Amino acid sequence: QGTIYYKKVKTSARNIVSVLRNFTTTEKMKYELEDMDLHFSYPKPKDLISYLLKIGNAPLYLDYFAGSGTTAHAVINLNREDKGSRKYLLIEMGDYFDTVLKPRISKVAFSSQWKEGKPISRDGISHFFKYIRLESYEDALNNLTFRDDATRTQALTRHDDFRREYMLN
């Protein structure tokens, strides 16, 4: 016969709802962006993204729907906190790339706190970001120009197969 000892463990009240309550909301994030003199309707909560990035602890983060750049903001802040070297890759196709996303990354790297469009702190970090603009199929078609070439015109009018292939390509 043995003796069983046990200790009653207090159950934690931290469930998903209580965890989420500790983070900023989309509305608060919108006001934070407005303090940076940037306007975006529904930004992701930066604190939530930071929390998720800390859990992941990866060297590179990918955000297919970059929106206002919250993932970049969170990565830059985490690197600022612990002198880390995390990287991010953002993909966005919205028109607000030049008006929100790019300026936000620049401002966040310069200072962690903003008020009325002006930096409050001078805790900028060294940061480099590169962006690539991809042309859409429609843009590519609109940018095509054909010079008048007599030889090509003559070849197209004489050979139906060549004209068909030329027009498809």
C-alpha positions as CSV (number, residue, x, y, z in Angstrom):
1,Q,0.0,0.0,0.0
2,G,1.2,3.4,-0.9
3,T,0.4,6.9,0.0
4,I,-0.6,9.4,-2.7
5,Y,0.2,13.0,-2.2
6,Y,-1.3,15.6,-4.4
7,K,-1.4,19.3,-4.6
8,K,-4.4,21.1,-5.9
9,V,-3.3,23.4,-8.7
10,K,-5.1,26.6,-9.1
11,T,-6.5,26.8,-12.6
12,S,-5.4,29.8,-14.6
13,A,-8.1,32.2,-15.8
14,R,-6.0,32.9,-18.9
15,N,-8.0,31.7,-21.8
16,I,-8.1,33.2,-25.3
17,V,-10.5,35.9,-24.3
18,S,-8.5,37.1,-21.3
19,V,-5.3,37.1,-23.5
20,L,-7.0,39.1,-26.2
21,R,-8.3,41.7,-23.7
22,N,-4.8,42.8,-23.0
23,F,-4.1,44.0,-26.5
24,T,-5.0,47.2,-28.3
25,T,-8.0,47.2,-30.5
26,T,-8.2,48.1,-34.2
27,E,-9.8,51.4,-33.2
28,K,-6.9,52.3,-30.8
29,M,-4.4,51.3,-33.4
30,K,-6.2,53.6,-35.9
31,Y,-5.6,56.5,-33.4
32,E,-2.0,55.6,-33.0
33,L,-1.5,55.8,-36.8
34,E,-3.3,59.1,-36.8
35,D,-0.7,60.3,-34.2
36,M,1.9,59.4,-36.9
37,D,-0.1,61.5,-39.4
38,L,-1.2,58.3,-41.3
39,H,-4.7,57.3,-42.0
40,F,-5.9,53.7,-42.4
41,S,-9.4,52.4,-41.5
42,Y,-8.8,48.9,-40.0
43,P,-5.2,48.3,-38.9
44,K,-4.3,45.1,-37.1
45,P,-3.6,45.5,-33.4
46,K,0.2,45.9,-33.1
47,D,0.4,44.4,-29.6
48,L,-1.4,41.3,-30.7
49,I,1.0,40.8,-33.7
50,S,4.0,41.4,-31.4
51,Y,2.7,38.8,-29.0
52,L,2.3,36.3,-31.9
53,L,5.7,37.1,-33.3
54,K,7.3,36.4,-29.8
55,I,5.6,33.0,-29.7
56,G,6.8,32.2,-33.2
57,N,10.4,33.3,-32.5
58,A,11.4,33.0,-36.2
59,P,14.1,34.9,-38.1
60,L,11.7,35.9,-40.9
61,Y,8.0,36.8,-40.9
62,L,5.8,36.9,-43.9
63,D,2.6,38.9,-44.2
64,Y,0.6,38.4,-47.4
65,F,-1.9,41.1,-46.5
66,A,0.4,43.9,-45.2
67,G,-2.3,46.6,-45.1
68,S,-0.9,49.4,-43.0
69,G,2.3,47.6,-42.1
70,T,1.5,46.4,-38.6
71,T,3.8,43.3,-39.0
72,A,6.7,45.5,-40.0
73,H,5.9,47.8,-37.0
74,A,5.9,44.9,-34.6
75,V,9.1,43.4,-36.0
76,I,10.9,46.7,-35.8
77,N,9.8,47.3,-32.2
78,L,10.8,43.7,-31.1
79,N,14.2,44.3,-32.7
80,R,14.5,47.6,-30.9
81,E,13.6,45.9,-27.6
82,D,16.1,43.0,-27.7
83,K,18.6,44.1,-30.3
84,G,17.3,41.3,-32.5
85,S,17.7,40.8,-36.2
86,R,14.3,39.6,-37.3
87,K,13.3,40.3,-40.8
88,Y,9.9,40.7,-42.5
89,L,8.5,40.3,-46.0
90,L,5.3,42.1,-46.7
91,I,3.1,41.8,-49.8
92,E,0.5,44.4,-50.5
93,M,-1.4,45.5,-53.6
94,G,-3.4,48.4,-52.2
95,D,-3.1,51.9,-53.4
96,Y,-2.1,53.0,-49.9
97,F,1.4,51.6,-50.2
98,D,2.8,55.1,-50.8
99,T,0.5,56.9,-48.4
100,V,0.5,54.5,-45.4
101,L,2.7,51.5,-45.5
102,K,6.1,53.0,-46.7
103,P,5.8,56.1,-44.5
104,R,4.8,54.0,-41.4
105,I,7.9,51.8,-41.7
106,S,10.1,54.9,-42.1
107,K,8.5,56.6,-39.1
108,V,8.6,53.5,-36.8
109,A,12.3,53.0,-37.6
110,F,12.9,56.7,-36.7
111,S,11.0,56.8,-33.4
112,S,8.8,54.4,-31.3
113,Q,6.4,57.2,-30.2
114,W,4.6,59.8,-32.2
115,K,2.1,62.6,-31.3
116,E,0.3,64.8,-33.9
117,G,2.7,63.8,-36.6
118,K,5.8,64.5,-34.7
119,P,8.2,62.1,-33.0
120,I,8.2,62.1,-29.2
121,S,11.2,59.9,-28.6
122,R,14.5,59.8,-30.5
123,D,15.1,56.0,-30.2
124,G,15.5,55.3,-33.8
125,I,17.2,52.2,-35.0
126,S,19.2,51.4,-38.1
127,H,16.8,50.0,-40.6
128,F,16.9,49.2,-44.3
129,F,13.9,48.2,-46.3
130,K,13.6,47.4,-50.0
131,Y,10.4,47.3,-52.0
132,I,9.6,46.0,-55.5
133,R,6.7,47.1,-57.6
134,L,5.3,44.4,-59.8
135,E,3.4,45.3,-62.9
136,S,0.0,43.8,-63.4
137,Y,-0.9,42.1,-66.7
138,E,-3.1,45.0,-67.6
139,D,-0.3,47.5,-66.8
140,A,2.0,45.5,-69.0
141,L,-0.5,45.6,-71.9
142,N,-1.1,49.3,-71.5
143,N,2.7,50.0,-71.6
144,L,3.3,48.2,-74.9
145,T,4.1,50.4,-77.8
146,F,4.6,49.3,-81.4
147,R,6.7,51.3,-83.8
148,D,5.6,51.3,-87.4
149,D,7.8,48.8,-89.1
150,A,7.3,48.1,-92.8
151,T,8.9,44.7,-92.8
152,R,6.8,43.5,-89.9
153,T,3.6,44.8,-91.5
154,Q,4.4,43.1,-94.7
155,A,5.2,39.8,-93.0
156,L,1.9,40.0,-91.0
157,T,-0.2,40.7,-94.0
158,R,1.3,37.9,-96.1
159,H,1.4,35.0,-93.5
160,D,-1.7,34.2,-91.5
161,D,0.1,31.7,-89.2
162,F,2.8,34.2,-88.4
163,R,0.2,36.9,-87.7
164,R,-1.8,34.6,-85.4
165,E,1.4,33.6,-83.5
166,Y,2.6,37.2,-83.4
167,M,-0.7,38.5,-82.0
168,L,-0.8,35.8,-79.3
169,N,2.7,36.6,-78.1
